[in-house]
Amino acid sequence: MDINQAIIEHAKLSAKIDEHNRNYYVLDNPTISDYDYDAKMQRLVELETDFPELCTPNSPSQRVGGEADSSTFAKINHPVKLGSLEDVFDENELRSFDERVRKLVDAPSYTVESKIDGLSVSLEYVKGEFVRGATRGDGLIGEDVTANLRTIKSMPLRLTKPVDIIVRGEVYMSQSSFAKLISIQEERGEQLSKNPRNAAAGALRQKQAKITAERELDLFVFNVQRFLEWEGDVLSSHIQSLRFLEELGFKIVPEVQIFDNVDGVIERVRIIGENRHNLPYDIDGAVVKVDDFSMREVLGETSSKPKWAVAYKYPPEEKETIIESIEIQIGRTGVLTPVAVLKPVELAGTTVTRASLHNQDLIDSLGVNVGCTAIVRKAGDIIPEVVKVNSNSLQTYQIPNICPQCGGKTVRDNGEAAIRCINSKCPAQILRSIEHFASRDAMNIDGLGPAIVKQLVQNKLVQTVADLYKLSVSDLLTLEGFKQKSADNLVNAITKSKSQSLDRVLFALGIRGIGRRSATLLCDELESMEAIKTANLERFQSIEHFGEVLAENVHTAMRIPSMLNLIDELKQSGLSMEYADKTTSAKSNKLEGLTFVVTGTLSSMSRDEAKALIESHGGKCTGSVSKKTSYLLAGENAGSKLTKAVGLGVSVISEDELQGFLLSGKVI
């Protein structure tokens, strides 16, 4: 294929992928299977690999933000000011706004829309191509977050018309994405994000766009900042501009309605407020705007706010209840977290019975004790929290100085609010650590969930994660609920986990603050467990993007005898202590220059293991069959890829033939 053919195919593929992204992320109406979508994306990446000049910043392949990395955010002067709105809090203030408007213009119509609780941004497009994006900042100067914005899949990188336009939108995190983030932060022992808005703001300002992509941000566009005219498209009202934005491919703020009287406005604001807890994202109010742009010109604005719009703010729903008891939960890093057990109360659409009290500092500041009356609300309308306590008690609840699970001593680290159990053999910590070790992002031991972990620990079959690799089928058959097949499956899953790479092993060990990304950063620099064990603090601190706290945590962990003993046990059990990404390429170059596609069910290994084997000998694996494919490695039920390979004349081989070639060195 020459460059001209590649350009044509790349353009067609990009347009198709953009269309499918819009159907999926904007219209919520997917028209293609994940499999077919992945195949198109894989082909796009192949073209960009062969012809690097095709890989532009707005290519669909750049959504993951893999190369986008910045240590600072440049300042951007907004061509059009991103102003704020006047807040109103009751019906009378809405009527006063209407009266002020009607003194200057006749028969105004108003639009009413939800006020998304996120981070305001401006997006600039030149000839339909996204060129720049910035945070609101002070309205005049914002920060350049272009690379991070490109990772948001609902934001079009190119528009359906080659227009020059600047729009304003709100970046937000959905409640489901926020709940997922909180779960990850709890698992890693990290500080929990306070609410979806703060989480979205933090994600958008990540120095590595790859991390932003992992946070699953979304975007609603709600305003045209600058647009003159394009082939007869002249915008004269807010409703018209929203329709135009939707035609261009934007995900616009939903369910905007228009009214010609203030009574309709007030009723709509009330309905939005009543239903806001049923939305999959947070709103903190409703926005009322004069629809006609010429009327807006007449109304004008103050030095800081337009006179043609107001933001109605809903108060957070708060309820009074009783704190019936306080329980202590113990995490895998030993942190004792107090949880208030509440007399059930209906709040933001759900029944709330528990609320985290976080730490002793919060308890002391609120004056919390068992039996007191508490005011509770949902932070970000999601996480129950105690905001006030009505109590005459002079005492506050004290987190115990001994662990309620094991009786071990608890300590409070300098500079931290957390109180920890320091007994490494604490049953609660053991449970959490084994659950973490087996989790998908760690060793990915299929079938080893919390209930089974609890069984194993209670029956003294497992006391550390190293004991997992000593389990036999006969051990499992002694437990309630296990049959021959389920026991076989679990033992096989545990055995299979031995092939996981060192970065996963390191993450699975549960070192404080070490997540998947930081584990990979560590392994990229220090390519074996032995190198990590023997490195000094300065070496850890020198790792880019690692940070002093993480460096201190790893350095400390690698000097704890129980941690070193555990690592030795895992090594003896057959777990990899060398970083696969660094070592596999050294096996041979027998497959160098060859491109493979793996499909079907293989008998001696998984498809991922086959791909790793091929790549370790210099070969390349892709997801779709093309004329450039050297071999199709096919197992049972190979399906459409086998049919396509035969049609294209691509050689089809079995796993035995692959293994035979690697042993003999003869051409397949």
SVG drawing of the C-alpha trace seen along z (x, -y; Angstrom):
<svg xmlns="http://www.w3.org/2000/svg" viewBox="-47 -49 68 83">
<polyline fill="none" stroke="black" stroke-width="0.4" points="0.0,0.0 1.3,-3.4 0.8,-6.6 -2.1,-7.8 -4.0,-4.6 -3.3,-4.8 -4.6,-8.3 -7.9,-7.3 -8.4,-4.3 -7.3,-6.2 -9.8,-9.0 -12.7,-6.5 -11.8,-4.5 -11.5,-7.7 -14.9,-8.9 -16.5,-5.5 -14.9,-5.4 -16.0,-9.0 -19.5,-8.0 -19.6,-5.0 -18.1,-7.0 -21.0,-9.5 -23.6,-6.8 -22.2,-5.2 -21.1,-8.1 -23.4,-10.9 -26.6,-9.3 -26.5,-6.2 -27.4,-4.1 -24.5,-1.8 -24.8,-0.4 -21.7,1.9 -20.4,4.6 -17.4,4.0 -15.6,6.7 -16.1,4.9 -15.3,1.5 -12.0,2.9 -11.1,4.4 -11.6,1.0 -9.5,-0.7 -6.8,1.9 -6.6,1.4 -6.4,-2.4 -3.4,-1.8 -1.8,0.5 -2.0,-2.3 -0.6,-4.8 2.2,-2.5 3.1,-2.0 2.6,-5.6 3.4,-7.7 2.4,-10.9 -1.2,-9.8 -1.2,-9.9 -2.4,-13.4 -3.5,-14.7 -7.2,-14.4 -6.9,-10.8 -9.4,-8.5 -6.4,-6.4 -5.2,-9.3 -8.3,-9.1 -6.3,-7.1 -3.8,-9.9 -0.8,-7.6 1.7,-10.1 0.1,-13.3 2.1,-14.4 2.8,-17.8 4.5,-18.9 2.7,-22.3 -0.4,-23.8 0.1,-26.8 -2.1,-29.8 -4.6,-30.7 -6.4,-34.0 -10.0,-33.3 -11.0,-35.0 -14.5,-35.4 -15.0,-35.8 -16.4,-32.7 -18.5,-34.6 -20.4,-33.4 -24.1,-33.7 -26.1,-35.4 -27.4,-32.9 -31.0,-32.8 -32.5,-30.6 -36.2,-30.9 -39.3,-31.6 -39.5,-35.3 -36.0,-35.9 -37.0,-34.2 -40.0,-36.6 -37.7,-39.5 -35.4,-38.4 -38.4,-38.2 -39.5,-41.7 -36.1,-43.2 -36.0,-41.6 -39.5,-42.8 -38.6,-46.4 -36.1,-46.3 -37.5,-43.9 -41.0,-42.9 -42.4,-39.3 -39.2,-37.4 -39.0,-33.6 -36.8,-31.7 -35.0,-28.5 -34.6,-26.3 -31.8,-23.6 -30.1,-21.6 -26.9,-23.1 -24.4,-20.3 -22.1,-20.1 -18.7,-19.9 -15.8,-21.9 -16.4,-24.6 -14.2,-24.5 -14.0,-26.3 -13.3,-24.3 -12.0,-25.9 -12.4,-24.4 -10.8,-25.6 -12.3,-24.4 -14.1,-21.7 -10.9,-20.4 -10.4,-20.6 -7.3,-22.7 -7.5,-23.9 -9.3,-23.5 -9.0,-25.4 -10.4,-25.5 -12.5,-28.5 -10.0,-29.8 -11.1,-33.4 -13.1,-33.7 -10.5,-35.7 -7.5,-33.3 -7.6,-29.5 -5.3,-26.6 -4.5,-24.7 -5.9,-21.1 -6.1,-20.3 -4.3,-16.9 -6.6,-15.8 -9.8,-16.9 -8.9,-14.8 -9.4,-11.7 -13.1,-12.4 -14.9,-10.1 -18.1,-12.1 -16.2,-15.2 -15.8,-15.3 -12.3,-15.8 -13.7,-16.9 -17.1,-18.4 -19.6,-17.4 -19.0,-20.9 -15.7,-22.6 -16.7,-25.6 -14.6,-28.0 -16.3,-27.9 -15.7,-28.3 -18.1,-26.5 -18.5,-26.2 -19.2,-23.0 -19.1,-21.3 -16.7,-18.4 -18.2,-16.0 -17.9,-12.5 -20.9,-10.3 -22.1,-8.8 -21.1,-5.3 -17.6,-6.4 -17.3,-8.2 -18.4,-5.1 -15.8,-3.1 -13.1,-5.6 -14.0,-5.6 -13.8,-1.8 -10.3,-1.9 -9.2,-4.6 -10.5,-2.6 -8.7,0.5 -5.4,-1.4 -5.7,-3.1 -5.8,-6.5 -7.6,-9.7 -11.1,-9.5 -12.4,-12.1 -15.0,-14.3 -17.5,-14.4 -17.8,-13.9 -17.1,-17.5 -13.8,-17.5 -12.9,-14.2 -13.6,-15.5 -11.5,-18.7 -8.6,-16.6 -8.8,-14.2 -8.9,-17.0 -5.7,-18.5 -3.7,-15.3 -0.2,-15.8 -0.5,-12.6 -3.5,-12.4 -3.4,-8.6 -4.6,-8.9 -7.3,-11.4 -8.5,-8.8 -8.8,-6.1 -11.1,-8.4 -13.9,-8.2 -14.9,-11.8 -17.8,-13.1 -18.9,-16.4 -22.1,-18.4 -21.8,-21.5 -24.3,-24.3 -23.2,-27.5 -21.7,-29.0 -19.0,-31.5 -18.0,-32.6 -19.5,-31.8 -20.1,-34.3 -21.7,-32.5 -21.0,-29.5 -22.8,-28.8 -26.0,-30.4 -25.9,-29.1 -26.8,-32.2 -27.6,-31.7 -30.2,-34.0 -31.4,-32.1 -30.2,-29.7 -32.5,-26.9 -31.4,-27.3 -27.7,-27.3 -28.2,-24.0 -29.7,-22.3 -26.8,-23.5 -24.3,-22.2 -26.0,-18.9 -25.8,-18.8 -22.0,-19.5 -21.7,-16.3 -21.7,-17.7 -23.4,-16.1 -25.6,-19.0 -27.1,-19.7 -30.2,-17.5 -33.9,-18.3 -33.7,-22.1 -37.3,-23.5 -38.6,-27.0 -41.3,-29.1 -42.9,-32.4 -43.9,-33.1 -42.2,-33.0 -44.8,-30.5 -43.7,-27.9 -40.1,-28.6 -40.8,-28.1 -42.7,-24.9 -39.9,-23.5 -37.2,-24.5 -39.3,-22.6 -39.6,-19.5 -35.9,-19.4 -35.2,-19.7 -37.6,-16.9 -36.0,-14.5 -32.4,-15.4 -31.6,-12.4 -32.7,-10.1 -30.1,-11.4 -26.9,-9.5 -24.8,-12.7 -24.9,-15.5 -26.6,-18.9 -26.4,-21.7 -29.2,-23.9 -31.1,-25.0 -30.1,-27.7 -32.7,-30.2 -31.7,-32.2 -33.4,-34.7 -33.6,-32.7 -33.3,-35.5 -29.8,-36.7 -30.9,-40.2 -32.7,-40.6 -29.5,-39.6 -27.7,-42.4 -30.3,-44.9 -30.1,-43.5 -26.3,-43.5 -24.3,-42.5 -22.6,-43.8 -18.8,-43.8 -19.0,-40.1 -22.4,-38.6 -24.9,-38.7 -28.3,-40.3 -30.1,-37.8 -29.5,-34.7 -29.6,-33.4 -28.7,-30.1 -31.3,-28.7 -29.4,-26.8 -31.0,-23.8 -30.1,-23.4 -28.5,-20.0 -31.1,-17.7 -30.4,-17.1 -32.2,-14.9 -32.1,-14.4 -31.5,-10.9 -29.9,-9.1 -26.4,-7.5 -27.3,-4.2 -23.8,-2.8 -20.3,-3.2 -18.5,-0.3 -14.8,0.0 -13.9,1.3 -10.3,2.4 -8.7,2.0 -5.9,4.1 -3.3,1.5 -4.6,1.6 -6.5,-1.7 -9.3,-1.8 -12.3,-3.6 -15.2,-4.5 -18.7,-4.1 -21.8,-5.5 -24.8,-3.1 -27.8,-5.3 -31.5,-5.0 -32.8,-4.5 -33.6,-7.7 -34.8,-8.5 -32.2,-10.8 -31.8,-11.8 -34.0,-9.0 -32.5,-6.1 -32.7,-4.7 -29.5,-5.6 -28.4,-3.4 -24.6,-4.0 -22.2,-7.0 -18.5,-7.0 -17.0,-9.2 -13.6,-9.0 -11.2,-9.6 -10.8,-10.9 -10.2,-14.5 -13.7,-14.6 -15.3,-13.0 -13.7,-15.5 -14.6,-18.5 -18.3,-17.4 -18.6,-16.1 -19.9,-12.7 -20.9,-10.1 -23.3,-7.1 -26.9,-8.1 -26.5,-11.7 -28.8,-13.3 -27.0,-13.9 -27.8,-15.9 -26.8,-13.8 -26.6,-14.4 -25.1,-12.8 -21.8,-14.3 -22.3,-15.0 -25.7,-13.4 -23.9,-10.0 -21.9,-9.3 -23.7,-9.7 -21.9,-12.0 -22.6,-13.5 -22.4,-17.2 -23.6,-18.3 -24.3,-16.8 -26.8,-18.0 -25.5,-16.6 -25.1,-17.8 -22.4,-15.2 -19.0,-16.6 -17.3,-13.5 -16.7,-12.3 -16.3,-8.8 -12.6,-7.7 -11.3,-5.2 -9.9,-2.4 -6.1,-2.1 -6.3,1.6 -7.6,3.3 -11.2,4.7 -10.3,7.6 -7.0,8.9 -6.4,6.9 -3.2,5.6 -1.8,2.1 -3.0,-0.8 -0.9,-3.9 -1.4,-7.2 1.4,-8.1 2.9,-11.5 1.3,-13.9 -1.7,-11.6 -5.2,-11.5 -5.4,-7.7 -5.1,-5.3 -3.7,-1.9 -3.4,1.6 0.2,2.5 -0.3,6.3 0.6,7.8 -1.3,11.0 -4.6,9.2 -7.4,11.3 -9.2,8.4 -6.1,7.2 -5.4,10.7 -8.9,10.9 -8.6,7.6 -5.0,8.3 -6.0,11.6 -9.0,10.1 -6.8,7.4 -4.1,9.9 -6.7,11.9 -8.5,8.9 -8.7,8.4 -6.0,5.6 -3.7,7.6 -3.2,11.4 -6.6,11.8 -7.5,15.1 -10.9,16.0 -13.4,17.3 -11.5,16.2 -14.0,13.7 -14.5,12.3 -16.8,15.2 -14.3,17.9 -11.4,15.9 -13.3,15.7 -13.9,19.5 -10.2,20.2 -9.1,17.9 -11.7,19.1 -10.7,22.7 -7.0,21.9 -6.2,23.0 -4.8,19.6 -3.0,17.1 -1.0,15.2 -1.3,14.8 1.6,17.2 -0.6,20.0 -2.9,19.7 -0.2,21.5 -0.1,24.4 -3.8,25.1 -4.8,28.5 -8.1,29.7 -8.5,32.0 -8.2,29.0 -11.0,27.2 -13.2,30.2 -13.3,30.0 -15.1,26.6 -18.9,26.2 -20.0,25.5 -17.0,26.9 -17.4,29.8 -14.7,31.4 -15.2,29.1 -15.2,25.9 -12.2,27.0 -10.3,27.9 -11.2,24.5 -10.0,22.5 -6.7,24.4 -6.1,24.0 -6.9,20.2 -4.4,19.9 -1.8,21.8 -2.5,19.6 -1.8,16.5 1.8,17.4 2.4,16.1 1.4,12.6 4.1,9.9 6.1,8.4 4.2,5.1 1.0,7.0 2.8,8.9 4.1,5.7 0.6,4.1 -0.8,7.2 1.5,7.0 -0.6,4.1 2.2,1.6 0.6,-1.6 -0.1,-4.0 1.2,-1.7 -1.4,-1.3 -1.1,0.3 0.5,-2.8 3.0,-3.4 3.9,0.3 4.6,0.1 6.7,-3.0 8.7,-1.2 9.2,1.9 10.1,-0.2 13.1,-1.6 14.0,1.4 13.5,4.5 13.5,7.2 12.2,7.7 15.8,8.1 16.7,4.7 13.6,3.2 14.5,4.9 18.1,3.6 17.5,0.0 18.0,-2.9 15.6,-5.7 17.3,-8.1 16.9,-5.6 13.2,-5.4 12.9,-9.2 14.7,-9.6 11.9,-7.7 10.0,-10.2 6.3,-10.9 6.9,-8.6 6.9,-11.0 8.5,-11.2 5.7,-9.6 5.6,-6.5 9.3,-6.3 9.3,-6.3 6.5,-3.7 8.3,-1.2 11.7,-1.7 10.1,-1.1 8.1,2.0 11.3,3.6 12.9,3.4 10.1,5.2 11.1,8.8 7.5,10.2 7.3,8.5 10.7,9.9 9.7,13.4 6.5,13.2 8.3,12.2 10.7,15.2 7.7,17.5 6.0,16.2 9.2,16.6 9.6,20.2 6.0,20.8 6.9,19.9 5.7,16.3 7.7,14.1 10.2,11.8 11.6,10.4 9.7,7.7 8.2,9.4 8.0,6.2 11.8,5.9 12.9,9.5 10.7,11.3 12.3,9.4 15.6,11.0 14.4,14.6 15.1,14.6 14.3,12.7 13.1,15.8 9.8,14.1 11.1,10.7 9.4,9.1 6.4,11.4 2.8,10.3 0.4,12.7 -3.3,12.8 -4.4,15.2 -7.9,16.6 -10.0,19.4 -9.6,21.6 -6.1,22.9 -5.4,26.2 -2.1,25.5 -2.3,21.7 -4.6,18.7 -4.6,16.3 -2.9,13.7 -0.2,16.2 0.2,17.0 0.6,13.3 3.1,12.9 5.1,15.9 5.1,14.5 6.1,11.0 8.9,12.5 10.5,13.9 10.3,10.6 6.9,11.1 4.1,8.6 0.4,9.4 -2.6,7.5 -6.3,7.9 -7.5,8.2 -6.5,10.2 -5.2,8.3 -3.0,8.8 -0.1,7.8 -0.8,10.7 2.0,13.3 0.3,16.1 -3.0,16.8 -2.6,18.9 -5.9,20.7 -7.4,22.8 -10.9,24.4 -13.9,22.3 -11.7,19.8 -14.7,18.2 -14.6,15.3 -10.9,14.5 -10.1,18.0 -12.5,17.5 -10.9,14.1 -7.4,15.5 -8.1,18.3 -9.8,15.8 -6.7,13.5 -4.2,16.4 -2.8,15.9 -1.0,19.0 -2.8,20.7 -0.8,22.5 -1.6,24.4 0.0,23.9 2.0,27.1 3.4,25.7 4.3,22.5 6.0,24.3 7.8,26.6 9.3,23.6 10.5,22.0 12.2,25.2 13.8,26.0 14.2,22.6 12.9,23.8 10.6,21.6 6.9,22.4"/>
</svg>
